[in-house]
């Protein structure tokens, strides 16, 4: 496969699982990291991506996949979209949707088939019933918005997005990684937004790990 696939990569659990999955399918990956100047863990996450890249390439040396140098995009350089901003504010009045979904919606207008790591436990935002199953360019199952099932406002935010992890939980990813010999790589991921040394246990990602039965990662 020679077509470059743009992949959002934070150095976290979900996006790393997807990178490994695609790498082992022989995909040419262009990892993208959005720099948020208000996130304290930015430097740590970029360093983690560099470490993970080396580990993945070494561990799966027989793969025909390739990871291109990380593309850094400053959040403030993502083109502003007034229409999406208004839509996002309407959604936020009735759903606990993180601000990142607005600028990722804007980014998805620039990068074809951009993927988000929304997984099985994120049903407060999107559930499988709102999506259509497709076969993507890797000839594997993926999911896109079902315009007949997702309401108008959410559809405007997510219509250019794919959801490859919507049918799997963090615990299920862990089991798969253990069975296929790369759980050590997954345990090298970083997720805490407030600390660069030890998970704070207070930020949203840390709390999500607790809610998703992944408390052991908080002792990283």
FENPELIN-V723478 format. One record per residue. N is the residue number from 1. PSI is psi as a letter, one per 20 degrees, with the letter a starting at -180 (NA if undefined). BURIAL is b if it has 16 or more other ideal C-beta (glycine too) atoms within 10 Angstrom, else e. D_CENTER is the distance of its C-alpha to the mean C-alpha in whole Angstrom. Layout:
n,psi,burial,d_center
N,PSI,BURIAL,D_CENTER
N,PSI,BURIAL,D_CENTER
This chain:
n,psi,burial,d_center
1,p,e,22
2,i,e,22
3,p,e,20
4,p,e,17
5,o,b,14
6,p,b,12
7,p,b,8
8,p,b,6
9,o,b,6
10,i,b,7
11,j,b,9
12,r,b,8
13,g,b,8
14,g,b,6
15,h,b,4
16,g,b,8
17,g,b,9
18,h,b,8
19,g,b,9
20,g,b,12
21,g,b,13
22,h,b,13
23,g,b,15
24,i,b,17
25,j,b,18
26,k,e,19
27,q,b,17
28,o,b,17
29,p,b,14
30,n,b,14
31,q,b,11
32,p,b,10
33,p,b,10
34,p,b,11
35,o,e,14
36,o,b,15
37,i,e,19
38,i,e,19
39,o,b,16
40,h,e,19
41,j,b,16
42,g,b,15
43,g,e,18
44,g,b,17
45,g,b,13
46,g,b,14
47,h,e,17
48,g,b,15
49,g,b,13
50,g,e,17
51,g,e,18
52,h,b,15
53,g,b,16
54,g,e,19
55,g,b,19
56,g,b,17
57,h,e,20
58,g,e,22
59,h,b,21
60,l,b,21
61,i,e,24
62,i,e,25
63,q,b,22
64,j,e,22
65,r,b,19
66,p,e,18
67,o,b,16
68,r,e,17
69,q,e,18
70,p,e,15
71,o,e,15
72,p,e,15
73,p,b,15
74,p,e,17
75,h,b,16
76,i,e,20
77,i,e,20
78,p,b,18
79,p,e,20
80,q,e,21
81,o,b,22
82,g,e,24
83,g,e,24
84,h,b,20
85,g,e,21
86,g,e,24
87,g,b,22
88,g,b,19
89,h,e,22
90,g,e,24
91,h,b,21
92,i,e,20
93,h,e,24
94,i,e,23
95,q,e,20
96,m,e,18
97,p,b,15
98,q,e,14
99,h,e,15
100,h,e,11
101,h,b,11
102,g,b,14
103,h,b,14
104,h,b,11
105,g,b,13
106,g,b,16
107,h,b,13
108,i,b,13
109,i,e,17
110,h,e,17
111,o,b,14
112,p,e,15
113,k,b,13
114,q,b,10
115,q,b,7
116,q,b,4
117,k,b,3
118,p,b,7
119,a,b,9
120,h,b,13
121,i,e,14
122,k,b,12
123,i,e,15
124,i,e,17
125,g,b,15
126,q,b,14
127,r,e,16
128,h,e,17
129,i,e,20
130,j,b,19
131,r,b,17
132,p,e,19
133,p,e,18
134,r,e,19
135,p,e,19
136,a,b,17
137,i,e,18
138,j,e,18
139,k,e,20
140,r,e,18
141,p,e,17
142,r,b,14
143,q,b,14
144,r,b,15
145,p,b,17
146,o,e,20
147,i,e,22
148,i,e,25
149,h,e,23
150,p,b,21
151,r,e,23
152,g,e,23
153,g,b,22
154,h,b,18
155,h,e,19
156,h,b,19
157,h,b,16
158,j,b,14
159,h,e,16
160,j,b,15
161,q,b,11
162,q,b,10
163,m,b,9
164,i,b,9
165,j,b,9
166,h,b,11
167,j,e,14
168,q,b,13
169,r,b,13
170,g,b,12
171,h,e,16
172,h,e,16
173,g,b,13
174,g,b,16
175,g,e,19
176,g,b,17
177,h,b,17
178,g,e,20
179,h,e,22
180,j,e,21
181,k,e,21
182,k,b,18
183,h,e,18
184,h,e,19
185,g,b,16
186,h,b,14
187,i,e,16
188,i,e,16
189,r,b,12
190,q,b,13
191,h,b,11
192,p,b,15
193,i,b,15
194,i,e,19
195,q,b,20
196,j,e,20
197,g,e,22
198,p,e,21
199,p,b,19
200,h,b,21
201,j,e,20
202,h,e,21
203,r,b,18
204,g,e,15
205,g,b,12
206,g,b,16
207,h,e,17
208,h,e,14
209,h,b,15
210,g,e,18
211,h,e,18
212,j,b,16
213,k,e,19
214,k,b,17
215,h,e,20
216,h,e,21
217,i,b,18
218,i,b,19
219,j,e,22
220,NA,e,20
